[in-house]
Each structure stands twice: as C-alpha cells, then as structure tokens.
Amino acid sequence: MHEAALLADEARYCSFGDTVHYSDPKIFTRCEGSYLYDGEGTSFLDLQMWYSAVNFGYANPRLNAVLKQQINTLPQVASQYLHPTKIELAKIIAQDAKKKWGHDGRIHFNVGGSQSVDDSLKLVRNAKGKNLMFAFEGGYHGRTLGATAITSSYRYRRRYGHFGDRAYFVPFPYHFRGPKGMDKEEYGEHCVQHFERLFESEYNGVWDPKAGQSEYAAFYVEPIQGTGGYVIPPPNFFKGLKRVLDKYGILLVVDEIQMGFFRTGKLWSIEHFGVAPDVLVFGKALTNGLNPLAGLWAREELINPQVFPPGSTHSTFASNPLGTVVGLETMRMLAETDYESMVMGKGELFLAGLRDLQKRHPEIGDVDGLGLALRAEICEADGFTPNKPLLDKMVDIGLAGGLTHKGKRMGLVLDVGGYHKNVITFAPSLHIEKEEIELAMVLLDQLFTCAKQG
Ligand SMILES: Cc1ncc(COP(=O)(O)O)c(C=O)c1O
C-alpha cells in the first residue's frame, strides 16, 4: 500500500492514544545495525535505538537467530508451565546480583516495563502493607495506572481522575538547572539533606517518630533519569539517599528499564553509585527490542514463595519463551565480551564529539554522558534558556531525511527528553562503529546549521 494511503487510514482507524504521535508520523520499512530505512531506501542513522531498547544493534544476527529457532520449537506456554530458558535466565541474573550485592533474590517476569513496575508495586505493598511511594521529579516509570501514579508528569494523570496513591515527588540533583553557587557534589548533598528534613518531626508529614514508621513504603529511582533528559546525578548522591532510606526503613526500588544492559557501561547503572537495591526492575534491551519481556529482581525476603505466592501477578505472556530465549542469549553475549571497556571507550569519543560541537554551537547549553547514555541540552544562544522550538525543528529535519553525506541523502533519528523537552537524549547502539560516531557529529553539525537558518 502506498505511504499516503497508509497514513490516511492511520488517521481514520488507529487510536492516537497508544503512540507518541508526532505531527508528521514517519513510516520505516527496514532496519540494520545503527540504521533505519524508509520506503525509498533512505538511510537514517539512529541515535536513540527506541529509547535504549535495541542496545545491540538492529537485526543483530545472533539474537535474531535464537528468536527464529524458538518460534519453530516452543513459542509460548502461557505462563502455565515451565520451559528451560526462563529458569536459566533467572539464575544468571540472580547469581550476578548475589555476586554484586551479596543478597539472595529471585526473578519475576512480565511482558513490558510498565507491567513490571506494577508488579514491583504489588511486591512492595505486600511487604510493607503501605501503598505510598517516593519518586523523583522528572522521573518516568511507565503508563499503566500503577506506574503513572509514581511518574512525575501530571500530564499523564490529568484526564484519569484522582490518584490516591500518587507518589511524593522529590527533587533530583539536576545540577545544570540547580541553584547557583554549589558544585555538583554539594548539590547532591543538599538534595539528600532536603529529603532527610522530611523525617525531622511528625509535623513534616511523612514520619511517625513514636511508631518509628514512615507513611511511605519505598523510593522509586532511575539512577540516571531517562525521559527526564539523561540527567546524571553526582557520584555521592545515592549513597546519601540510601543512608536516609535505611535509617527510616524505606525500600530502594531501582528502575533500570532504560539504563540497564550496559547503556551506561555497567549491566545496571546503579552499579556506578555504590549502593545495593532492594528491588530492581528491568526491560527493554533484555531482548534487544525483539519480543516484549521485562521483569524484576527482588531480595529473597520480599519475594520468596511464602510471602509472594503463586498467582500474585499474572499475564498469559509473562516469561514467554520467545523473550526468555533472547534474554538468555543477551546475557551470554554480555558475559563473553568486555562491554564495560567497549561502551566507556565509545562513550568518551561520543562525548568529545559533542563537546566539540558545543564550541561551534553556543545553543548547546550542557553536554554530559555516562557510557553511551549522553545528553545535549538545546538552549537559546545564552546557553541556558531552554529552546524547545529549535530542537523540534532539528528532529523534523532529521526525520525528513534531507541531510547529505558524501553526495547521498540521509536522515538522523533523535529522541527528545528533559523537563523542558529541550534535551537530545542519545542512546546509540552499543555496537556503533567509530566511523558512525564521526558521521553522527557531521550530521548533527549540519542539522544545527540548517535548523538555525530556517
Ligand atoms: C525508566 C523507565 N521505566 C519504565 C518504562 C516503561 O516501560 P515500557 O514502555 O516497556 O512499559 C520506561 C519506558 O520508556 C522507562 O524508560
């Protein structure tokens, strides 16, 4: 069917509610490595890989092969029966957590990130008998009703009535837009103290000193904010936060759905910050975006079958073999190659390229990165005032496929995040080549020049 006809049918027959739905939706027809291709064969260098769901490159031959094989053997068992790769995958993740944090634990699967966040909420509510959570301003945990309640944007709740279990949103140490006069570490400590103030007396509203109990069961964190704009906190921040949580008996739930699987150079991004989670939620890149599978790890005392019995959560497609076989192959692949050195090396190169671009384009107010999770904050020429219109223009030009390289038409796929929707959140393939990083900088330079002229 012709693209124009397809778009007309989409406008008529598809709900817009289940997509981001930009003004000019783009149709892609093929993908490979770091590239997406449209119907005319134009290649688009992808610097976002579906918000970090495809960390190991499009059409990764090794991961695709196990999926194809599984379709022909045992594609589903409807969460009723067992199959080997579910057990093998759970063992690898649980043993890795034990090695890193010294805690026994178990893995619990579901279909997508939001569903696994919901499962983690059940787990925490079951363990603590409380339904209120702390979460961060700028945090994103998904759009099921449960995950929406702990996601900071009111925009996602506004039309759905009152959320009695809406999280208490605490400021994240977003240094670039924090108060002036504090270095990054000082600001991190300041944010911890600001949070700890809540526990000073019963009149601060969250703590009963007589019972020694908090009204809040857990703190949901993204170690590096994803949708919030790839904001990297100071290295001391989570140690400070965990000290407060331990003191007041509050669980730490780490959402690794976007930053997990070596996006930041470690399997889990929380490993950069020297604290152990009580619950960890993962998704996206576990299957390299192939088949929906997500899940959580939790400490044994929270998840053992006596306290969290069979059927506590369920989906027909949870722990589906198509997903677990790819997840298992992903974990095996990660064990065979030094992804940490590879990602940190490529990340440095990418960051250096962005810093170089910043010298030529004062509209790039802030650049930062950890591994291959990188950010460029697009501003007015003062390098600070958020400039969403300029970034929107850049995204549109990139998606129109009208850039050129060596005489060939090309496009660029970028994602936008941030509190002011003015941040390019870069999540390229972890397998991106040095030449592709150089190409990214050439195309970004063209994009800036073009968008500023238009
Ligand atoms: C940090 C984080 N948590 C949760 C989710 C929700 O995951 P899903 O889209 O698979 O439901 C996302 C998705 O972008 C995310 O980035």
Ligand as a Chemical Component Dictionary entry (heavy atoms), coordinates in Angstrom:
data_LIG
# 
_chem_comp.id                   LIG 
_chem_comp.type                 NON-POLYMER 
_chem_comp.pdbx_formal_charge   0 
_chem_comp.three_letter_code    LIG 
# 
loop_
_chem_comp_atom.comp_id 
_chem_comp_atom.atom_id 
_chem_comp_atom.alt_atom_id 
_chem_comp_atom.type_symbol 
_chem_comp_atom.charge 
_chem_comp_atom.model_Cartn_x 
_chem_comp_atom.model_Cartn_y 
_chem_comp_atom.model_Cartn_z 
_chem_comp_atom.pdbx_ordinal 
LIG C1 C1 C 0 12.802 4.256  33.175 1  
LIG C2 C2 C 0 11.587 3.640  32.544 2  
LIG N1 N1 N 0 10.718 2.970  33.304 3  
LIG C3 C3 C 0 9.625  2.397  32.775 4  
LIG C4 C4 C 0 9.351  2.470  31.428 5  
LIG C5 C5 C 0 8.108  1.813  30.873 6  
LIG O1 O1 O 0 8.483  0.705  30.128 7  
LIG P1 P1 P 0 7.518  0.171  28.944 8  
LIG O2 O2 O 0 7.478  1.265  27.916 9  
LIG O3 O3 O 0 8.184  -1.086 28.447 10 
LIG O4 O4 O 0 6.188  -0.081 29.547 11 
LIG C6 C6 C 0 10.230 3.177  30.597 12 
LIG C7 C7 C 0 9.951  3.323  29.153 13 
LIG O5 O5 O 0 10.431 4.198  28.481 14 
LIG C8 C8 C 0 11.374 3.786  31.169 15 
LIG O6 O6 O 0 12.243 4.465  30.423 16 
# 
loop_
_chem_comp_bond.comp_id 
_chem_comp_bond.atom_id_1 
_chem_comp_bond.atom_id_2 
_chem_comp_bond.value_order 
_chem_comp_bond.pdbx_ordinal 
LIG C1 C2 SING 1  
LIG C2 N1 SING 2  
LIG C2 C8 DOUB 3  
LIG N1 C3 DOUB 4  
LIG C3 C4 SING 5  
LIG C4 C5 SING 6  
LIG C4 C6 DOUB 7  
LIG C5 O1 SING 8  
LIG O1 P1 SING 9  
LIG P1 O2 DOUB 10 
LIG P1 O3 SING 11 
LIG P1 O4 SING 12 
LIG C6 C7 SING 13 
LIG C6 C8 SING 14 
LIG C7 O5 DOUB 15 
LIG C8 O6 SING 16 
# 
